[in-house]
Amino acid sequence: MNLKKALSNSIFNTITKAADDLSLESYVIGGFVRDFLLKRGKEKDIDIVAIGSGIKLARKVSDLLPSKPKIQVFKTYGTAMLKSNDIDVEFVGARKESYAQDSRNPIVEDGTLEDDQNRRDFTINALAIKLNSDGYGELIDPFNGLSDLERKIIRTPLDPDITYSDDPLRMMRAIRFATQLDFMIERSSIESITRNADRIKIITNERIVDELHKIMLSDVPSKGFLLLEKTRILQHILPELTALKGIDEKEGQKHKDNFYHTLEVVDNISKHTDDLWLRWAALLHDIGKAPTKRFSKKVGWTFHGHEFVGSKMVYKLFKRLKMPLNDKMKLVQKLVLMSSRPIIISEDHVTDSAVRRLIFDAGDHIEDLMTLCEADITTKNPRKFKKYHNNFQIVREKMKEVEERDHIRNFQPPVSGKEIMERFNLKPSREIGTLKEAIKEAILEGEIPNDKEAAIAYMLEKANEMGLKKS
């Protein structure tokens, strides 16, 4: 099969000339070839394998390009990188690899194209196109990767036990590709991943999280998480999620399976947002239910305070996985903590004060919170589904009305602490905080409007009750 049409980018002409000048067999391999055959859009990364020195080829390519791009060389790995027209091109010499039991870092030796294709993770990533003038555009496909692309199959070139045990990150990559491409992982691979699941422990958290992010950002993330659970990898990396699995029954009363419910919520929210951290909030919104699950004869199964417990668990989870402990983590925490608030409001009569408090507490993330709560509706009862969404619409309309009138979002007290100190000749003290809190509560409860004149009048009244006198 000839794929000259895949090589339309001018960079390939330069690589061909460089390879011919150096008498180096050269091929484009891996994701570029796979994605071209799948018609997945424009290339961003190109991997070039040379039968010989990839670094030498990269230097020659740079010399031939008019822009003379700077080369990054990684001598330890025998690789070099350059950027041309916003495309990252990586050059590597063909190699064969062997692994120690306790490491995913291979012992590398020079090899043939066959050796290099043997070390690839999946048949669909082992496809190569020749770049030399002699055989230009020829597809090299020793493992029937083209057939696997057509059949939508994830399969390893060699024995899957060797492939996955050598580099356990490939287990997560298999699941990630199956999720992103909507492919099936062949049975022997699924069985091998399950057998080797505990090998994931030798992979760094940073690498694991990188794969989790890619699964999370796919069109239907649940496919990946179901495969992670099926192969027993999930219990090693996110035990907080697997703890939600299962349905308990006592005295004829059951609760829903919160694991499968969670995955539905993630899929629901993914239809409406590409925000990675909002998707993480959906994944973690119920993790507090496992430790707070209780049963009583009067009310059945309860999960009291699961939002608060869950928000605390978010920090521990992020820290363990070496995820960012910054505003991204705080956003996920806040959304988990508040995840039931709009639902509770929507079930009751929607009062102005409840809506004001919701807007005040959520701040700039009120829309994110509403999106999460709407995704949390997974009932299969059409009447209930419609009722919940109608109620949320009422909440949204009330929010708009209240915000236009009371300006609660990003609330700033109408009277500052400095003004209180000057008016009552106070030094920094508890009384100032008490007065500010009283004014805030009065505004949120609707006792006074959110304006300075009303706030000052209310402050004077409260100060009088506290025995404070104007200076």
Secondary structure, 3 states (H helix, E strand, C coil): CECHHHHCCHHHHHHHHHHHHHCCCEEEECHHHHHHHHCCCCCCEEEEEECCCHHHHHHHHHHHCCCCCCCEEECCCCEEEEEECCEEEEEEECEEEECCCCCCCCEEEECCHHHHHHCCCCHHHCCEEECCCCCCCEEECCCCHHHHHHHCEECCCCCHHHHHHHCCHHHHHHHHHHHHHCCEECHHHHHHHHHCHHHHHHCCHHHHHHHHHHHHCCCCHHHHHHHHHHCCCHHHHCHHHHCCCCCCEECCEECCCHHHHHHHHHHHHHCCCCCHHHHHHHHHCCCCHHHHCEEECCCEEECCCHHHHHHHHHHHHHHHCCCCCCHHHHHHHHHHHCCCHHHHHHHCCCCHHHHHHHHHHHHHHHHHHHHHHHHCCCCCCHHHHHHHHHHHHHHHHHHHHHHHHHCCCCCCCCCCHHHHHHHHCCCCCHHHHHHHHHHHHHHHCCCCCCCHHHHHHHHHHHHHHCCCCCC
